[in-house]
Amino acid sequence: MDGALLERGRAVHRASTADYLAVRSGLAAEAGKLTDLFRQPSLQEQFDQAGRQLLLVLGLELIHRRPKMPSV
């Protein structure tokens, strides 16, 4: 794992968070009884989500870099 891979994870997290925040209020307005799903997360929830997203992005990048298995 290198710095470039960590920077890629950071960039993906920042972009997806910005996209979500841009539409969150609209989603909450349309959610009716489920509006609580779109509440402002606590700092702990944001930290936990960032960690999960970083692991997902890093895992996907590492899988993508593996040599392709030959077809049978």
C-alpha positions as CSV (number, residue, x, y, z in Angstrom):
1,M,0.0,0.0,0.0
2,D,1.4,3.4,-0.9
3,G,0.5,7.1,-0.4
4,A,-1.1,7.3,-3.8
5,L,-3.6,4.6,-2.8
6,L,-4.4,6.3,0.4
7,E,-4.9,9.6,-1.4
8,R,-7.2,7.9,-3.9
9,G,-9.3,6.7,-0.9
10,R,-9.4,10.2,0.5
11,A,-10.5,11.7,-2.8
12,V,-13.3,9.2,-3.2
13,H,-14.5,9.8,0.3
14,R,-14.5,13.6,-0.1
15,A,-16.3,13.5,-3.5
16,S,-19.0,11.0,-2.4
17,T,-19.6,12.9,0.8
18,A,-19.9,16.2,-1.0
19,D,-22.3,14.7,-3.5
20,Y,-24.4,13.2,-0.7
21,L,-24.5,16.4,1.3
22,A,-25.7,18.3,-1.8
23,V,-28.8,16.1,-2.1
24,R,-29.4,15.1,1.5
25,S,-32.0,17.8,2.4
26,G,-34.0,16.9,-0.8
27,L,-33.9,13.2,0.1
28,A,-35.1,14.0,3.6
29,A,-37.9,16.1,2.4
30,E,-39.2,13.3,0.1
31,A,-38.7,10.5,2.7
32,G,-41.9,11.1,4.7
33,K,-41.8,8.9,7.8
34,L,-38.2,7.8,7.0
35,T,-36.8,11.3,7.2
36,D,-34.7,10.3,10.2
37,L,-32.5,8.3,7.9
38,F,-31.2,11.5,6.6
39,R,-30.4,13.3,9.8
40,Q,-27.0,14.9,10.5
41,P,-24.7,12.1,11.7
42,S,-22.7,12.5,14.8
43,L,-18.9,13.0,14.6
44,Q,-18.4,9.4,15.7
45,E,-20.7,8.1,12.9
46,Q,-18.9,10.3,10.4
47,F,-15.5,8.9,11.6
48,D,-16.8,5.3,11.4
49,Q,-18.3,5.8,7.9
50,A,-15.0,7.4,6.7
51,G,-13.1,4.3,7.9
52,R,-15.5,1.9,6.3
53,Q,-15.4,3.8,3.0
54,L,-11.6,3.9,3.0
55,L,-11.4,0.2,3.6
56,L,-13.9,-0.4,0.7
57,V,-12.1,1.8,-1.7
58,L,-8.7,0.4,-0.8
59,G,-10.0,-3.2,-1.1
60,L,-11.5,-2.5,-4.5
61,E,-8.3,-0.9,-5.7
62,L,-6.2,-3.8,-4.5
63,I,-8.5,-6.4,-6.1
64,H,-8.4,-4.4,-9.4
65,R,-4.6,-4.5,-9.3
66,R,-4.3,-8.2,-8.9
67,P,-3.2,-10.2,-12.0
68,K,-6.1,-11.6,-13.9
69,M,-6.8,-15.3,-13.6
70,P,-6.6,-17.1,-16.9
71,S,-9.9,-18.3,-18.3
72,V,-10.6,-22.0,-18.2
